[in-house]
Amino acid sequence: MNTKKPISLPSASRWHWGLLILSLMAIVLHFSLRWAGLSPVATLAAADIPLVCVIILGGIPLLFQILLKLFCGDFGADLLAVLALVTGAWLGEYLAAVLIIMMLSGGQALEAYAMRKASAVLLALAERMPSIAHRKKGEQIEEITLADIAIGDEIIVYPHETAPVDGTVTDGNGSMDESYLTGEPYQVSKAPGTSVLSGAINGEAVLVIRAEKLAHDSRYAQIMEVMQEAEQKRPSIRRLGDQIGAVFAPLALAFACAAWYFTGDSTRFLAVLVVATPCPLLIAIPITLISAISMAAKSGIIIKDPTVLERLPTCRTAIFDKTGTLTYGKPELMEIIPEAGISKDDVLLWASSLERYSKHPLASAILQAAAKTKLVLTEAASVSEKPGQGLTGIVAGHEIRVTNRKKLLQATPDIASVLPPTAAGLECIIMIDGKYAATFHFRDAPRANGKSFIHHLAPSHQFNKIMLVSGDRESEVTYLADLLGIEETLASQSPEQKVAVVRAETAKAPTLFMGDGINDAPALASATVGIAFGQHSSVTAEAAGAVIMENSLVKVDELIHISAAMRRIVLQSAIGGMGLSIIAMGFAGGGFITPVMGALLQEVIDIIAIANALRLTWGSSIETDLNR
């Protein structure tokens, strides 16, 4: 396997978290000393000591950090925060200064947490692979590392183990789960001569494979490389507060300088800076964000990357995987075509009575269909399921055989005349007493609300383009697209091809990608916003910005509404707060507001902005379009 270590994005700094806690402790101690009952003068001086300590220990390092950003040309909300911090210390408004320090440190810690990334995803991918392989040498079996596997080696893969390299089966019959690679939801049968992909999980049988590639050249290693590249190229989004502050901060500073220049009164300069302190940006935005994350968590939606909430309302292209995303990821019996004179219920009863003893992937679909029809299963005898011979047994005095078209035609070519035409999807043939009885057709069932969900994306959420991109066969992808009304489809796409599609669409417009399974992880990481259903794959959950724990498209719609509400409230708090500050700046520049009055007025503006930011917390639920 590829041993190259991924480049991790910065994680939340312990220093920022420590400064945040220290600031909170200083504020609590400040009020405790003020309320201690000492004389007013002595109490005020003592109460300021913890605040001054925080300003010295935390404010000065923060000041140098932000100055470094300014030298790099990053003019945002932090600029006015630093000026407000210095102004607060200059005016003796130590409590306000510490509050600004607390918000600065908390905001930077939150931002760093939001952008944590690739190493966890790659680690989860790496942990899926075995550390050793079982090589067959004559009659001996030896354990070797993956790096020691040579092309042509015979490797034994035991039940439920992961194939360490790409190869070809030389001995054994069984099945493997390749859904993380191919996107197809079914077990893939394996027999001598069939190919095996590295990373595929073996079923119940022991398989011997001949290595066709070295471990670091195999398919799984290639996916890890694509995953690493996708994570490293993930776009970096500035905080919304910085975007607004980049415009507001220079205007406020220019206005403060103008007030001082034209009046010669430095007090007006200080007053303007005090009322221009961007607390609505530094306080209201994180509160709204945390409220949105909490509301999402209550709905079973885990926000792994908080910038998802900012980006999702801007997405104009939606790309969906098929298996496990727009479908349930498991086969469902869709149609029974019986031979003339045979009842559908009878053939379903006899087949399901036999299938309950089978571990074949289609057995559960047949049993579910029988349960829906409320059939009472009967006993089966002489049950046998030998590789290559299908499932046989005696039910209600009849010899029942469940097989597939290919095996049946190989054994009895003349039966082709009575079989129905082949159709898309999977099928099995039911034989009763050696005669053809029925054909069962299976499909990967679409999710409930799938059609209404797809159709509402454009009118309700301004999505201009909707695509279905899957690793499944074209016939299956086209069938689902026709059911849901999706016009643009791409089938048989490898993980690498999915990444290319997502990158191409993201270059045109902000893109949402939604998938389920490890094969979707690189595309999830490459999209503007990646959303995953999280019940089946921790790797996918790590790669996605948001994870829907309850596999329901209604929850996806809830997330879209939560993000839209958060963005709307953030803009209201930030722009509204800035608007009130601009009005106050006019009065401060005119000499009608002193620095002390400005600090009090700014606190009122902060309270209004914070109260608006808390609206998401006060809301009990999110109304979705699919529930109306």
Order of alpha helices (4+ residues) and beta strands (2+ residues): alpha-alpha-alpha-alpha-alpha-alpha-beta-beta-beta-beta-beta-alpha-beta-beta-beta-beta-alpha-alpha-alpha-alpha-beta-alpha-beta-beta-alpha-alpha-beta-beta-beta-alpha-beta-beta-alpha-beta-alpha-beta-alpha-beta-alpha-beta-alpha-beta-alpha-alpha-alpha
